[in-house]
Amino acid sequence: MKDIKIDPSTMKLELDIMEITKACVVVICDGNVKIRELPPYGEYKIATHQAKP
């Protein structure tokens, strides 16, 4: 998973959709953001531990 930064001055998350893959998942938890490309077929599981990815 790739980390994405949240602008600390505005506390906003901005994603440029032209720079990310067409099929992806964004996970937000405790002020941290991660993005992961989805496979072209099959499934992708997100496992958490105590509600933290």
C-alpha positions in Angstrom: 0.0 0.0 0.0 1.2 3.5 -0.8 1.0 6.2 1.9 -0.8 9.5 1.0 -0.4 12.7 2.9 -3.2 14.8 4.4 -2.6 18.5 4.2 -2.1 19.4 7.9 -3.1 23.1 7.4 -6.5 22.2 5.9 -6.9 18.6 7.1 -8.1 17.7 3.6 -7.3 14.7 1.5 -6.8 15.5 -2.2 -6.3 12.8 -4.8 -5.4 13.6 -8.4 -7.4 10.9 -10.3 -5.1 11.3 -13.3 -2.2 10.0 -11.2 -3.8 7.0 -9.6 -4.8 3.7 -11.2 -8.3 3.3 -12.5 -9.2 0.6 -9.9 -8.0 1.2 -6.4 -9.0 1.2 -2.8 -8.4 4.1 -0.3 -8.1 3.2 3.4 -8.4 6.0 6.0 -7.7 5.3 9.7 -6.5 7.5 12.5 -5.5 10.3 10.2 -3.4 8.0 8.0 -4.3 7.3 4.3 -3.2 4.4 2.2 -4.0 3.6 -1.4 -3.8 0.2 -3.1 -4.2 -0.8 -6.7 -6.8 -3.5 -7.2 -5.9 -6.6 -9.2 -7.5 -6.9 -12.7 -9.4 -9.9 -11.6 -10.1 -11.9 -8.5 -10.5 -10.3 -5.1 -8.4 -8.2 -2.6 -9.0 -8.6 1.1 -8.3 -5.9 3.6 -7.5 -7.3 7.1 -7.6 -5.1 10.2 -6.5 -5.6 13.7 -8.4 -3.7 16.3 -10.0 -1.6 13.5 -6.5 -0.5 12.2 -5.3 -1.6 8.7 
